[in-house]
Amino acid sequence: MIVTLANCKKYLGITDTSKDDVIRMLIPAVENDYLLIRGKAFNLTDDSDEGTDYPENSEVIASEMIAFKLNSRLTSGIKSEHIGSYSYSKDEKLLNGYPLSIVGLIERFQGIR
Protein backbone atom coordinates (compact mmCIF):
# COMPACT_ATOMS: atom_id res chain seq x y z
CA MET A 1 0.00 0.00 0.00
CA ILE A 2 1.27 3.46 -0.89
CA VAL A 3 0.24 5.13 2.36
CA THR A 4 -0.65 3.78 5.78
CA LEU A 5 -3.55 5.00 7.89
CA ALA A 6 -1.14 6.33 10.53
CA ASN A 7 1.03 8.27 8.07
CA CYS A 8 -1.96 9.66 6.19
CA LYS A 9 -3.51 10.93 9.44
CA LYS A 10 -0.17 12.39 10.52
CA TYR A 11 0.22 14.23 7.19
CA LEU A 12 -3.37 15.52 7.29
CA GLY A 13 -3.15 16.53 10.95
CA ILE A 14 -5.98 14.23 12.02
CA THR A 15 -5.59 13.29 15.68
CA ASP A 16 -8.85 11.46 16.43
CA THR A 17 -10.30 8.24 15.02
CA SER A 18 -13.52 9.67 13.54
CA LYS A 19 -12.31 9.34 9.93
CA ASP A 20 -10.33 6.09 10.26
CA ASP A 21 -12.91 3.86 8.57
CA VAL A 22 -13.30 6.23 5.62
CA ILE A 23 -9.53 6.60 5.20
CA ARG A 24 -9.09 2.80 5.34
CA MET A 25 -11.72 2.48 2.61
CA LEU A 26 -10.10 5.20 0.47
CA ILE A 27 -6.51 3.89 0.63
CA PRO A 28 -6.96 1.01 -1.89
CA ALA A 29 -9.19 3.17 -4.12
CA VAL A 30 -6.59 5.96 -4.16
CA GLU A 31 -3.81 3.47 -4.90
CA ASN A 32 -5.81 2.19 -7.88
CA ASP A 33 -6.48 5.76 -9.07
CA TYR A 34 -2.78 6.60 -8.63
CA LEU A 35 -1.85 3.65 -10.86
CA LEU A 36 -4.42 4.62 -13.49
CA ILE A 37 -3.20 8.21 -13.58
CA ARG A 38 0.46 7.19 -13.55
CA GLY A 39 -0.02 4.78 -16.44
CA LYS A 40 2.75 2.49 -15.24
CA ALA A 41 2.83 -0.21 -12.57
CA PHE A 42 5.08 0.12 -9.56
CA ASN A 43 8.28 -1.91 -9.51
CA LEU A 44 7.80 -4.97 -7.33
CA THR A 45 10.94 -6.42 -5.79
CA ASP A 46 9.11 -9.24 -3.95
CA ASP A 47 5.59 -10.26 -2.87
CA SER A 48 5.31 -7.89 0.13
CA ASP A 49 4.31 -4.22 0.30
CA GLU A 50 7.76 -3.45 1.72
CA GLY A 51 9.27 -4.73 -1.53
CA THR A 52 7.32 -2.31 -3.71
CA ASP A 53 9.41 0.49 -5.18
CA TYR A 54 7.09 3.52 -4.96
CA PRO A 55 8.18 6.81 -6.51
CA GLU A 56 9.52 9.44 -4.14
CA ASN A 57 6.74 11.49 -2.47
CA SER A 58 4.04 9.01 -3.50
CA GLU A 59 2.89 8.71 0.12
CA VAL A 60 2.37 12.48 0.32
CA ILE A 61 0.57 12.55 -3.03
CA ALA A 62 -1.70 9.66 -1.97
CA SER A 63 -2.45 11.53 1.27
CA GLU A 64 -3.37 14.61 -0.79
CA MET A 65 -5.68 12.45 -2.90
CA ILE A 66 -7.34 11.10 0.25
CA ALA A 67 -7.69 14.63 1.64
CA PHE A 68 -9.36 15.72 -1.58
CA LYS A 69 -11.80 12.79 -1.41
CA LEU A 70 -12.55 13.49 2.27
CA ASN A 71 -13.17 17.18 1.66
CA SER A 72 -15.12 16.83 -1.57
CA ARG A 73 -17.63 14.17 -0.49
CA LEU A 74 -20.28 16.72 0.43
CA THR A 75 -19.49 19.35 -2.17
CA SER A 76 -18.78 17.19 -5.22
CA GLY A 77 -20.22 18.73 -8.36
CA ILE A 78 -20.96 22.13 -6.84
CA LYS A 79 -19.67 24.88 -9.07
CA SER A 80 -21.30 27.85 -7.36
CA GLU A 81 -23.65 28.19 -4.40
CA HIS A 82 -25.01 31.24 -2.60
CA ILE A 83 -27.02 31.13 0.62
CA GLY A 84 -27.49 34.54 2.20
CA SER A 85 -24.02 35.97 2.76
CA TYR A 86 -22.41 32.53 2.31
CA SER A 87 -20.84 31.80 -1.08
CA TYR A 88 -19.02 28.72 -2.38
CA SER A 89 -17.45 28.18 -5.79
CA LYS A 90 -15.55 25.22 -7.20
CA ASP A 91 -13.96 25.87 -10.54
CA GLU A 92 -10.86 23.70 -10.59
CA LYS A 93 -10.59 21.27 -13.49
CA LEU A 94 -10.56 17.61 -12.54
CA LEU A 95 -8.82 14.69 -14.20
CA ASN A 96 -9.85 11.19 -13.11
CA GLY A 97 -11.76 12.84 -10.25
CA TYR A 98 -8.78 14.76 -8.82
CA PRO A 99 -7.59 18.35 -9.26
CA LEU A 100 -4.88 18.94 -11.83
CA SER A 101 -2.64 20.25 -9.02
CA ILE A 102 -2.52 16.71 -7.58
CA VAL A 103 -2.60 14.78 -10.86
CA GLY A 104 0.32 16.84 -12.17
CA LEU A 105 2.47 15.53 -9.34
CA ILE A 106 1.74 11.96 -10.40
CA GLU A 107 2.22 12.48 -14.11
CA ARG A 108 5.81 13.55 -13.67
CA PHE A 109 6.62 9.96 -12.64
CA GLN A 110 5.39 8.41 -15.88
CA GLY A 111 8.08 6.45 -17.61
CA ILE A 112 10.59 6.86 -14.79
CA ARG A 113 12.03 3.80 -13.00
Helices and strands as residue ranges (DSSP letters): H 5-12, H 20-38, E 43-44, G 49-51, E 52-53, H 58-72, E 80-83, E 86-89, E 94-95, E 98-99, H 100-107
